[in-house]
Amino acid sequence: MKRPYRIFSLLFVLLATGCGPAGQSFHGIYSASGVTTLLITGYSGATGQVTGTRRISEGVTSDLIISDSSGQCLLPANLEGDVAVVSPGASCTQIIEGVTITMSITTGTASLSGKVVELRLAGNVTMASQGKSYSGTFSENSTLTRVAK
C-alpha cells in the first residue's frame, strides 16, 4: 500500500507545481498609458498617446496573448524567464478613422513588476488610405496597470 500512496503523492506534487498556464501572474485586464511613434517614409514622424485597456491571457500556441480592448489586435508572447517576448512577425491590422494600419512586430517585450507591465514594441507599419499605401516603422512604450484579474 505504501507504493501507490507514494506515487499518488508524487503525482499530486508534480501536478500542483506544474499545473496552470505559464505566465499566470501576467493574466489580467490593464489600463494602458504611454506613447506610440510612427515614422512613415516621405512624411514627418507622428507621436500619439496610448490609451484604453489591454488584456493579457493564456495563449493557445503561445504562453500568453496580449490583446487590445477591441479584441482586433492579438499578439502572442512566450516567457523567457520573467519577461514575455512578443513573437517576431506577429501582426495586427486595425481601421482607425478610415485608415487601415497594419503593424508587424520585429521586437517586443512585456516585463511584470507587481501590478504593472512595461510593454515595449517596435516594428514595421503599413498605412492604406484612399487607394494609396505608405510604409514605415513604429515603436510603442507603454505602462499597463492592472485593474482586474
N, C-alpha and C positions, 0 to 999 in steps of 0.2 A: 504493500500500500504506500510505502514511502516514495517509491519511484514515480507513480502517477502524480502525487502531490507536488513533488519537486518539478516535474515537467510543467504542470499547471501553473505553479508559482513563477517559473522562468518565463513561460509564455505571457503571463499577466504582466510581469515587469517589462518585457520587451514591447508588448503592445501598448502599455501605458506610456512608456517613454517614446515610442516610435510613432504613436498614433497622432492623428491630426495633420492638417496640411502644413507644409513648410511655410514659414513666414507668417504664421498666425498672429504674431504680435503686430504685424503691419495692418491687419484687417480692420477696416472701419470706414467711416464717412468723414471727410475732411473739408474744412473751409480753406480755399486757396487764395493766396495773395502773392504777388511778385511781378516780374517784368518779362515780356517776350519781345525780342528784337528781330526784325526782318530786314535782310539786305537783298534787294531784288536787283538783278543785273540791269543797268541802264537807269536806275532810279536811286534816289537817296534812301537811306535807311529809315525805318519806322519803328517806333517803340510803343508798346501798348501794355496796359495793366492786365495781369492775370487775376480773374475773379471767379466766383462760383464755387461749386463743390467738386470734389473728386472722391471716388470710391476705390479702395484697394481691397481686393477679394482673392479667393483661391482661383488659380488658373486650372485649365484642363490639360493643356500641353505645356504649361509653364508653371512655376511655383506661384506666381501672382499675376493678377490683371489690374492695371491702373486704368480707370475709366473716368470720363468727364460726366457732368450732370445730365447731358442729353443721351448718354449711352452710345453715341456715334463713334467715339474715339476710344478704342480698346488697345492698350499697349501691354503686351506680355513682358514679364520680367522674371528672372531667375536669381535666386540667392547665391551670393558669393561671400560667405562669412556673414557679417551683419549688414551688408549692403545688397539691395536689389538692383540688378543690372538689367536695363531695358534691352530687349533683343534687338541687335542691329538689323536694320532692314524693315523693322515694324513700321507700318504706315497708317495714316489716319486721314480721311477726307471729310471735310465739312463745307457746308454752304453758309456763308455769312454775308448778309445783305446782297445777295445775288452773285457773289464771287465764290467760285469753287476753289478751295485751298486744300492741297494735298501735301502733307508733311511726311517725310521719310527719315526715320531716326538713324543717325550714324553712331551717336554715343548718348547714353542716358543712365543716370543712377538715382536711386532713392535711398536716403540714409535716415534711419529712425533713431530719434533720441526722445524718450519719454512718449509724449503725445504729439510730437512734431516730426514731420518728414520733410527733409530738404530734397527737393526734386530738381535735377539738372538735366536738361535735354538739349540736344543740338542735332542739326541735320540739314537736309535739303528740302526746299519748298517749291511747289509749282502753284501758280495762281492762274485761273482762267476766268475771263470775263468778256462778254460780248464778242465771242469768237477768237479772242487773242489769248495767248499763253505767255506767261512770264516765269522765269526761274530765278532761284537764288538760294540763300541759306537762312536758317533761323536758329535762335537759341532761346531757351526759357530757363529762368532761375526763379523758382517759387518755393514758398513755405506753405506746407499743408498742416493745419492744426486740427486735430481730431475733435469732432463734435458728437460722434456717436460710434458705438462699436458695431 
